[in-house]
Each structure stands twice: as structure tokens, then as C-alpha cells.
Amino acid sequence: MKTAAVFGVGRMGQAICYAMDKLGFKILGVDSYAPAESTLRQLVPDADFILVEGKTQHDFELSLGHILDNQDIDIVISSLPYHKTKRLGVFCVDSGIRYCDLGGRVDVSESINDYARQVAEKPVLTDLGLAPGWVNILAEEGYRQLHGQVEDVKMMVGGLPDYSESTKNPLRYAVTWSTDGLINEYIDDCLILRDGEIETVKGMDGLEQIEGNKFGKMEAFYTSGGASHSIHSMKDRGVRNCSYKTIRYKGHRDIVNFLMRDCQLDDKTMEKIFLQGCGKAENDEVFVVAEVSGGDKVWRRERVIKSDEQFSAMQKATAFSISSVAAIMAQGKLEGNKEQRRDYWVQYPAALSYADIPFEEFKENLKILGIET
């Protein structure tokens, strides 16, 4: 049985451990919070757990050698905060261990990938999860289905309270994940591809009204981070336009834009508005939309994931996505020969991209985890 080491066994890490267990892996959970062990064992009774003693970066670095040098590990999955992710990623590269993470900061992911390109013997894939992650993988499948005749790529994701909860406050919102990440993605600049050139636009710009086949009338606007390296890879392949937007119930963006930009409320005040004014979602749902077009051809997919008694929709959409890819990586399938040309083989890169992920296997793993794609 292959082993997956999951660093960071909080709410998202617990769901990753559960998913990797369902996909047939032995689980090693690693965390600096002792009570995480009992929560993990409720989900995966036979999981192993290692407690990282101490809270400093130095303590963490000392622990890495002890944990990874003395374990037979096929894949490391990080759901750690970004300030610890880089050290873990670099250690895995140096140790020849397959590595993937949920991302969190563009500069950290770029640093890990750049280092992997130089020295990695085993593959690395950063920014896996929901957005970036699942939606980018879905967009790549659309690109493949149109056989390279692609001009426009749209990626949109929304993590929201279900409709019955959405009318309880003027923002029509309830918190489904980190408020720090939420605020940052609203206010940070975003990269988009427009008319063949990469541009920087402000978060919350690009407001548009949308309506899906699986959901009603909504709105979408630019937020940072979700596009990840899709912007550059699509540009390199001749795509003219590519962007990522966040989906919200109608009216949300104008109020948040007024509070954050016009009133210039600080992060602590905005956090209070989201947590106290909106509250945390009791039941949530996640919308995933990818639309790829070129000429008169349009490929579009919509997915709606709902919470259940065990996991929130955000946990499932994020943790199950990275687990589906990690399971493929751990089998060694994204190493060595990728495809044959006339007289040579194209090799998988050390720093993998969304285009490298075999979609049918990814989809099959999600199906095992209870999500139809």
C-alpha cells in the first residue's frame, strides 16, 4: 500500500486524509496541534500521526528531516500556511519525494516550481485545490476537446451559502473559508490575458451578469490567484483571452467594493463584517464553471457541489480535487515519457502543469469520492 503524508491536518487537511484513504492510501498526518490527532482518527482510524514539537520555523525545519527521512512516503500533500509551504516543497525536491500543495501565494508557488525545474528528480505540482486547481484542470480539458482552436478561456468559481441562507444579510453571503484569503483575493491585483497580452487589473473589476444551466442569475468579477499559471500557459499556446472570476449572488460586489475601496475600511473591519455581519455558512455550495471557445465552437462545463453531514462543499471541492491528482502522481504516472513524437519521446516536466493531468483518471478519482464531473 502506498503512503500519503499530509502536512497540516486542519479542516482541509482532514478532508484530504479522508479522500486519500478512500483512494487506497496509507495516511500519515503531520501537525503541530495535538488535538488534530483525535479528529483525524475519527475519519481515518488506522492513520498514523506525528506531532511537530515547537512553533518556530526552525522547529519545523528540524522536524522535516526526522519525519521524511525515516518514512517510506510516495507523495507529500501540503495544506500548510504559505509561510511554511516553501520550506516543505524545497525539502521534498531535495529529498526526491513527489510533492503537491494547495498554493496560497503566487510568489511562493513560483519559487517552488523554479527550484523544481532546476534540480527535481520527482514531480512537483503546486496550486491544486479548487481555484486554482479543479477549475484550471477543467479548462485544460476544454482546450483539449477543441483541439487547439481556442481563442477564449473563462474560469469561474463561487463558494457560497446555499440559497436559503443567502438572503439573511445585504451582502447575500456567509463565510465558507478563510476570511484572510477572501479579503486578499478581493483587493489584490489580478492577471488576465486580453487580446493576446497579459494585463494587470484590480480585484472586483470586470463585473458581469451570468446565468448557468445548473444555477440561476448570478454575478462574477475578477479576483486574484484563481488563474494561477493558466494565464501564461494559455498565452504560450496562442489563446487570446483568459481570465478567472469569482461567482456571487447579485448585488454582493457593489457593496463590498464600496466598503473596501470607496470607504477604505481596513482588513480587521472587513473581517468583522464578514464574520459577525454575515456569519459562517451552515450549509454551503460550490459552483465551478469553465468555458472554452474558438471560432463557432463552445465547450462549457458547470458543476455544483453541495455540503453534507460530513464535509462542507468547500472542503469537498478543494480537498477531493488535490487528492485526485495526488493519487495519480503517487502512482508514478506523471514521470518519464509523456508522449511519442516521430523519433523521440516528450518527457513530463519536473514542475507539472494542469495540462499534464490525465482528465479521465482525475474524473474517475472524483467519482470514487462521490463527486460526478
N, C-alpha and C positions, 0 to 999 in steps of 0.2 A: 504493500500500500504506500502510495506517495504521501509526502508530508507538506503541508502548507503552514508557514509561520506567519501569523497575523500580529503585526505590531500596532498597538492601540486598540483595546477591547472596550471602547465606549459603545454608544448605541449603534454606530455604524459598523464598528469592528465586530460586535456581537452578531450582527446580521451577516457579515462576511463569513465568520466562523460557521454559522449555521449553514450557509449556502455551500461552502467548500466541503463540509461534512456530507451534505446531500449529494454532492458531486463525486463522492467516493474518496475523500482525502482524510488522512490523519491530521488533527488540528493541534498546533502549538500556539497558544495565546500568550502575548507578552504585554505587560502593562506595569505602570508604577503605582497603580491604585489597587490595593489589596482586595477590596470587596468585589472587584471585577471578576475574580475567580469564581465566586459562587454563582454570579449571574451567568457566566459563560457555561458552567456545568449544568445549569438548568436547561440550556439549549442543546449542548453537546456533552452528555455525561462522561464520555471517555476522553475528553480533550485534556491535553497537558497544559500547564500554566506556569510561567516564570514571572516572578515579581522582580522588577528592576528597583534595586535599593537606591535611595537618594534621588534628589530632584534636579541636580545641576546637569549641564551639558557634559561635563567631564564624567560624571557618574554614568550617564547614558552611553558615552563612548567606551568606557571600560566594560560595560555590560555587553556591548555588541560582540566583542571578541569572545567572551565567555559563552554567550548563547549560540552564536552561529558557528564558531569553530568546533564546537562539541556536539553538533546536531547534524543529522542526515536530512537536509532540507531541500526540497525540489523547487519551491517558489516562496519568495517573501512578498507579502502584501502589506503595504503601509496605509493605515488610516490615522497616522500621527499628525499633529500640527505641522505646518510648513517649516517651522524653525528647527525641527528635528528630522524632517524628511530628507534633506540633502545629505546629512551625515550617514543616514542609513543607506540611501541609494549608492553613495560612493563606496561604502564598505562592501555592499553586495557586489558591485562591479569589481572591486579589488579581489574579492574572495571567489569570484566565478559562480555567483548564485543568481538565478533568474529573479528579476525584481519588477514590481509594478506598484503604482500608488494612485491615490485619488486626486493628486495635484493640490492646488490651493494658491500657488503663486507662480506666475509665468516665469519670472527670473530664476526661481529655484528649479523648475522643471527643465528650463533651457540649460542650466548648469549641469544637471544630472545627465541629460541627453548628450551634451557636448563631450563630457568626460567618457561616457559610454562609447561614443563613436571613436574615440582615440584608443581605448585600451580594453573594452569589454570582450570577454570570451563567451558570455552568456547574454541573452537578450534582455533589454530593459524597455518598459513601456509605461510612460507617465500619463497623468491626466485621464485616468479611467474612472468611470462612475456614471453619472447621469449627463451633466453638461459642465465640463467636457466629458465625453465618454460615449454613452449609448447613442446620443443624437448624432455624433460625428460618425460613428460606425454605420448608422442607418443612412446617413448622407453618402457615405462611400459606396454602399450597396446601390443606391440610386444612380450614382456615377457609373458604376459597372453596368447596370441594366441599360443605360442609354448609350453604351459602347463608345464613350469618349466624345459624343456630340453634345457637350454640355456647355451652356452659357451662364446659367444662374443656379446657385445653391442657396436654399434658405433652411436654416435650422432654428427651431423654436421649442422652448420647454417652459412649462409652468408648474410649480409646486404650490398648491392652493388648498384652503379648506374646502370641503365638499360644499355643494351649492346651498344646502340647508343652513350652513354656518356663515355663508358669505354676506348676509345682509345685517349682521349684528353690529357693524360699525361702518362709518363713512368710507374707510379705505377698502371695504369688502375683502378683508384679508385676515389671516391668522397665521402665526409663526409655525413653519413646518421644519425649520432647520436653523443653523447658526445665524443670529442677528448680526454678528460681526461681518460674516460673509455677505449677508443680504445688503447691508449698508454699503460695503465696499463695491459690490457689483453695480449698485445704482449710481454711485458717484464717480467711480474710476473711469478713465478714458477707455474706449473700445477700438479694436482694429476691425476694419471691414475691407472687403475687396469691392471696388466700384469702378466700372469701365476699365477693368484690367490693371488698376493701380491700387496699392494698399494705402488706405487713409485712416487717420485717427479721428474719431467722433466722440462726442460726450455721451456718457451713460444717460439713459432716459430720453435721448433724442430718437428720431426715426419712428415716432408713434404711428401705428396703423391699426385699422379695424379688421379683424379676421373672423371667420366663421368656419368651423370644421364639420366634417361629417359625423364625428363622434362627440362633439361638444357644440354648444351654442355660440352666440355672438360674444367675442372677447376682444381684447386689445393686446398689442405686442409692441415692444420697444427695445432698443439696444441696451444690453448690459455687458459688463466686462467678463472675460475669462472663458465663456462657454464655447467660443470658436476654437480655442487652443491653436494648435499648429495647422488646422484645416485651412485657414486663410492663406498661408504660404504654400501649402501643398497644392491647393486648387489653383492658385496663380501660376505655379510652375507648370501645370498641365493645361494652361490656356483658358481656364474658366474666367469669365468677365466679371461676375458679381457673386459675392459670397458673404453671408452675414449670420450672426446669431442674435436672437431676440428672446426676451422673457415674456411669457404669456400671463396676463392678469385679467380679472373681471373688469368690465368697463368702468372708467372713472378713477381707477386707482392711481394711474401715472400722474395725472394732473395735480392731485392733492399732494402726493409725495414730492413731486417736482417743486411745487410751491413751498413746501416746508423745508426741503433740503437746500434748494438753490436760491429761491427768492427770499426766504426768511433766514437762510444760512444757519439753521439750527445745528448744534454740534452733535457728534455721534452719540453721546450719552443721552441727550434729549430724545433723539430719534429711537434709540434702543428702548427708552421708557415708553414712547408712543406705541412701538410695535408690541412690546411685551405686556404692558399694562393696559394700553388702549385697545389693542387688537386681541391680545392673549395668544395662547398656544392652541393649535388646531386639535380638536378631539378626534376628528376623522378627516383625513386628507386624501387628495388625489393628485396624480401627476399626469400632465399632458406632454406628449412627445410628438413633434411634427418635423418631418424632413420632406422638402420639396426640391426636386431637381428637374431642370428643364433645358431644352435646347431645340431650336427650330420650332416645329409644331408638336414636339413630344414633351409630355409632362409625366413625371413619376412622383407620386406623393404617397406618404405613409403617415398614419396617425395612430398613436397608441394612448390608451388611458389606463393607468394603474391605480387601483384603489387600496386603501388600508384594510387590514383585517384585525382579528383579535391578537395576533402575534406581532405584526410589524406594521409600521406606518407605510404609506405609499412611497414616501421619500426614501425610507430605509430600503425597501424592496427595489425601487428603480435604480438606486445608486449601488448598493452592496451586491445585488444579484448581477448587475452588469459587469463590475470588475471581477467578480468571481467566475463568471462565464469565460472571460478572457484569460484569467489566471489559470484556469483548468486546462485550457488549450496550450498555454505557454509551458506549464509544468510537464506536459507530455513530450516536450522537445519538438513539437511540430512546427515551430516558427524559427527553426535554426537550420543552418546549412543551405541546401539547394531550395530555391523558391520556384523557379520556372525555367524551362529549357528554351533557348533560342536556337538558331541554326547550328552553331558549332560550339556553344558554351552554355553554362548554367548561370542564371542570375541568382545571387545569394541574398538571403534575408539579411537586412542590416542589423547591427548591434542595437541601435536605438530604433525600435519599431515604431511604425505609424499606424493610424486607423486603417489605412488601405491594406495593410498586411494581414488583417484579421479575417479568417475564413468565415463568411457570414452564416453559412448553413450550420456550421458547428456551434457558433455563437448562439444562434437561434435555438438550436436543439438543447443546449445547456439551460437557456432561459425557460424552455418548455418543461424540463425536468424540475425546475424550481417553481413551476406553477404560473409562468407568465407566457402568454401567447404573443408572438411578434408578427 
